[in-house]
Amino acid sequence: NVPVYPPEVERVHAVDPAVVGRKLAAKRIAASKVPIDFVGLDGQQIPLPNASCDTALSTYTLCTIPDPGRALAEVFRVLKPGGTFHFVEHGLAPDAEVVRKQHKYEPLNKRLAGGCHLTREHWALLEAAGFELDRRTAEYGKGPKPYAFHYIGMARKPA
């Protein structure tokens, strides 16, 4: 995401549960015009004040965090009223046969893909955390269906 931050972005407080991901992004982070600091690994305790952030972004992070409900509660806490949360995540598909395969493959997938869960239903998680869903798309991307169902959207903390 680093190369495409708009000019309005002043600072990024990053959470990344995958140490490998941080290593892979190191060159882009070093070259970034936007200051980036890491504030945690799993998002379950973000050391920032309440209502201190305008926007939060999650790119294939909620699917790997051990407790996504707790992480979303932290995102909700640090967002200002009216703040937005943009996301793209792997998750539970709508088709019964694909869901069966997702449950079957998930234990191995978690071990091979940095803890990535295939069976999380992100709309319910976001709503349970108090977010209002402004934009939402759920669709299959490229690749085998059990691994390729994505939740994409924007949620808002009520003003």
N, C-alpha and C positions, 0 to 999 in steps of 0.2 A: 504493500500500500504506500510505502514511503515516497516513491517517485510521483505519485498522483495526488498528493495533498494539495488542496487549493491554497492560494496565497494568503487567505484569511486565517489559516491555522498558525497560531503563535507558538504552541508547545504541545508535545505529545507525552502523556504519561502512559507507559506501556505495561501490559500484563501479558505474559506469554508462558503457558504451562510447559512448553516444549523447549528445553535448553538447546536442542538441535536447531529449532527454528530461529532462535536468537543468533546462533553462530552463522547460520546461512544468510541472515539479514545484515550481518555486521558491516559489510562494505557499503550497502545502501544507507544504513544508519549513519555511518561515518561521513558519507557524502551529502547527507540531508541538510538542507538550509533551515529546517525546523529542528529546534532542540528536542531530543528524545531521551527520556529517562525511564528506566524500568522501576516499577513500584511494587512488583510482586510476581509470584509465579502462578498462583492458581486463582486469583481474583476474589478470594473469599475474605480477605482483609486488605482493603486498599487504603494506604496511609495518606489520604487526602481529606480536607475538611468537607463537611456536609455542603451540598449545593455549590460546589466550586468549579464544575465543568459544564461547558455548553453542549458538548457532543461526545458520544462514546461510539466506538467502532469495534465490531467483533468479526473477524474473518477466520472461520474454522477454529474457534477457540472454545465456545460453549460446548461443542461436542467432545472436547477433551478434558474439560475441567471436572474434577471429582464431584463437586456439588454445585450444579448450575443454578439451582434456586438461591443458594447463598450468594453466589457470584452476582446474579442479577439483582439481588437485594442491595449489594454494595454499589453496583452501577447506578441503581435508582437513587441511593443515598447521596452519591457524589454529584449527580446531575442537578443542575439548576431547574426550578420549575419551568416547564416548557422546553427543557432540553431534549435532545434527540439521541436515539440509540440506533445505529445502522448496523446491519448484520447480514452475513451469508454463512450458513451452517449446514452440515450433513444432518439428516434426521429421518424420522420414521416416515415411510412411504404410505400412500393410501390404499395400495393393492394388497389383499390378503396373502397372496402367494409370495410377493416380494417381502412383506413383513415377516412371514415365516422364515425366509432365508436370512433376513437381517438379524433376527434373533439367533439363528443357528451360527452365523458367521461372526457375530459381534465379539465373543470372547477372544478369538484369534485376532480379529481386527484391532482390538484394544492393545494387544501385545505388540503387533507389528506396526501400528500407525499412531504411536505416541499417546495411546489412551482413547482414541477416537471411538465414541459410541455411535452406533448406527440407528438406535431406536428411541432417540429423544424427540418429543413432540414440542417443538419450540413455541408454537402459538400459546399453548397452555402454560408453559413456563413463564413467558413474558407477561401474560395476563395475571397469573398468580403473583407476580412481583409488583403489580400495580401499573404496568405500562398500558397505554392506549396504542393500538396498532393502527398507524396511519397508512402504511403501504405494506402489502404482503403478496408474495408470489411463492408458490411451492411447485417445484417441477423437477423432472428428471434432466440431468445433464448428460454429458458424454460418459460412456463406460457402462459396466454391468449395473443393472438397476439396483441391486441391494446396496451398492456403494455410491450411487449417483443421484440420490434424491436430495434436493436442496431447499432450504427455507431462506428466502431473501426478502429483506424489507427494512422498514423504518418504524420504530416505536417512539412514543413521546411520553415524558413524565408530565402528568397533568399540571397545568399552571396554578 
